[in-house]
Amino acid sequence: MTETEPADLAGTPDERAKRLAQLETEGRTLPETWLRRQLASALADWAADETQLDIVTESRVDY
């Protein structure tokens, strides 16, 4: 019998980290494809946040 993949991580970085820790505590074996998907999602969110910070920073620059 194979275990189904857990739902994708969602929420704030703290919420995602807490859920990931729960899965590890439960002894879940997390498939590589699932882990890669979570990493890709986290990196995309991080990039979006950095872009937003760049926009805010540029809006404050005096020309």
N, C-alpha and C positions, 0 to 999 in steps of 0.2 A: 504494500500500500504506500503510495507516495503522498507526501504532505502538500497541501496547496500553498501557493505563495501568499504571504500576508499582503494586505492592502498597501498600496504605495504610501510612503510617508507624506504627511501634509501638515501645514500650519507653520508656526514660527520655527526658527532654528532650534530653540529650546524644546519645543514640543516634539520636533522630529527626533532630537537626540534622546529625549525621555522614552519615546516609543521604541527607538532602536535598542536602547538599554533594556527595556522590558522584554523585547524579543530575544535578546541574548540571555537574559535571566531565565526565561522559559526554556532555554536550551534548544531553541528553534535553529534548524539548519537553513541558512539563507542562501538560496541559489545565486550563483555568480551573475546571472542575467538580471535578477532582481536588484542586487547590490549595484550593478553598473547603472541601472535605470535610476536608482536613488541618487547616485553620484551625479549623473547627468542633470537631473532635476535640480539638485542643490547648486551645481555650478551655473546653470542657466539663471536661477533666482539671484545668485550672487552677482552675476554679470549685469542683470537688470538693475539691481540695487546700486552698483558702481556707476552705471550710466546715469541713473537718477541723481546721484551725488555729484557727478560731473556737471550735469545740467544746472543744478542749484549753485554750484561753485561758479560756473561761468556767468550765471545771471547776476552775480554780485561783483563781477570785475568791472572796474571803471575803464572806459575807453577814452 
